[in-house]
Amino acid sequence: MTATSTPRPVGMVRRLAYWIEPRWRDTGCLAFALNRLTGHLLILYLVLHLVVLSQLLDGPEGWDRLLSLFGSRPFLVGDTLLIAAVVFHGLNGLRVAALTFGVGARHTTALIVLVLVVTTILAALAGWAILG
């Protein structure tokens, strides 16, 4: 085995640090990273959702456990964050689709800011309705 074929942890850490580092990035790159992150979170939610729903196989006891879980404060905060992820992922996907057709190509930064503002407003309203 040659020295070039073994992975170097320092290089991996440097690449990870570069990926996370927000400086010297344009807004499109940050929107891409957020879209990828929210996509992964939505997939994770789908898997967890199926696991939680499998508790219904326990009958009325499983249903009662689910109701107590769904009404807990951490779960309600998670619901609010889930709504924020869904809204951002959806709106940013529409923005990317519009860019594919050449709509808004000159106003990319403004559209990203608009997506973030609308996401923040809708998530705040959802949080107020859910937690309030």
C-alpha positions in Angstrom: 0.0 0.0 0.0 1.4 3.4 -1.0 1.4 6.5 1.2 -1.0 8.2 -1.2 -3.7 5.6 -0.9 -4.1 5.8 2.9 -6.6 8.4 4.1 -5.1 11.3 6.1 -7.3 12.4 9.0 -5.8 15.9 8.8 -6.9 16.3 5.2 -10.4 15.1 6.0 -10.7 17.5 8.9 -9.5 20.3 6.6 -12.0 19.4 3.9 -14.8 19.3 6.5 -13.7 22.6 7.9 -13.7 24.1 4.4 -17.2 22.8 3.7 -18.5 24.3 7.0 -16.6 27.6 6.6 -19.1 30.2 5.4 -16.6 32.9 4.5 -15.7 33.3 0.8 -18.9 31.6 -0.2 -21.6 33.2 -2.4 -25.2 33.0 -1.3 -26.0 30.3 -3.9 -23.5 28.0 -2.3 -24.9 28.6 1.2 -28.5 28.1 -0.2 -27.3 24.8 -1.7 -25.8 23.7 1.6 -29.0 24.6 3.5 -31.1 22.8 0.9 -28.9 19.7 1.2 -29.1 19.8 5.0 -32.9 20.2 5.0 -33.2 17.4 2.5 -31.2 15.1 4.8 -33.3 16.2 7.8 -36.5 15.5 5.9 -35.4 12.0 5.0 -34.4 11.4 8.6 -37.8 12.6 9.7 -39.5 10.2 7.3 -37.6 7.3 8.8 -38.4 8.4 12.3 -42.0 9.0 11.4 -42.4 5.4 10.2 -40.7 4.1 13.4 -43.0 6.1 15.6 -46.1 5.1 13.6 -45.1 1.4 14.1 -46.0 2.0 17.8 -49.7 2.0 16.7 -49.3 -1.8 16.3 -49.5 -2.0 20.1 -53.1 -1.0 20.0 -54.7 1.6 22.4 -51.6 1.6 24.7 -49.4 2.5 21.8 -51.8 5.3 20.7 -51.8 6.7 24.3 -48.0 6.7 24.3 -48.0 8.5 21.0 -50.4 11.2 22.2 -48.3 11.9 25.2 -45.2 12.1 23.0 -46.8 14.3 20.5 -48.0 16.7 23.1 -44.6 17.1 24.8 -42.8 20.4 24.5 -39.7 19.1 22.7 -41.8 17.3 20.2 -43.8 20.5 19.5 -40.5 22.5 19.0 -39.4 19.7 16.7 -42.6 20.2 14.7 -41.9 23.9 14.4 -38.4 23.1 13.1 -39.8 20.5 10.7 -42.2 23.1 9.3 -39.3 25.5 8.8 -37.2 22.8 7.0 -40.2 21.9 4.8 -40.9 25.5 3.9 -37.3 26.4 3.2 -36.7 23.2 1.1 -39.8 23.7 -0.9 -39.3 27.4 -1.6 -35.6 27.0 -2.4 -36.6 24.2 -4.7 -39.0 26.5 -6.5 -36.2 29.1 -6.7 -33.9 26.5 -8.3 -36.6 25.4 -10.7 -37.2 29.0 -11.7 -33.4 29.5 -12.3 -33.4 26.4 -14.5 -35.8 28.2 -16.8 -33.8 31.5 -16.6 -36.3 33.3 -14.3 -34.5 35.4 -11.7 -31.0 34.6 -12.7 -29.9 38.2 -12.2 -31.5 38.4 -8.7 -30.2 35.2 -7.1 -29.1 36.8 -3.8 -32.4 38.7 -3.5 -34.4 35.5 -4.1 -32.4 33.6 -1.5 -33.0 36.3 1.0 -36.7 36.3 0.1 -36.8 32.5 0.6 -35.1 32.9 4.0 -37.4 35.8 5.1 -40.6 33.9 4.0 -39.3 30.8 5.8 -38.6 32.7 8.9 -42.0 34.4 8.9 -43.9 31.1 8.3 -41.9 29.2 10.8 -42.5 31.9 13.4 -46.2 31.9 12.7 -46.3 28.1 12.9 -44.3 28.2 16.2 -46.7 30.7 17.6 -49.7 28.6 16.6 -48.1 25.3 17.8 -46.3 26.5 21.0 -48.5 29.4 21.9 
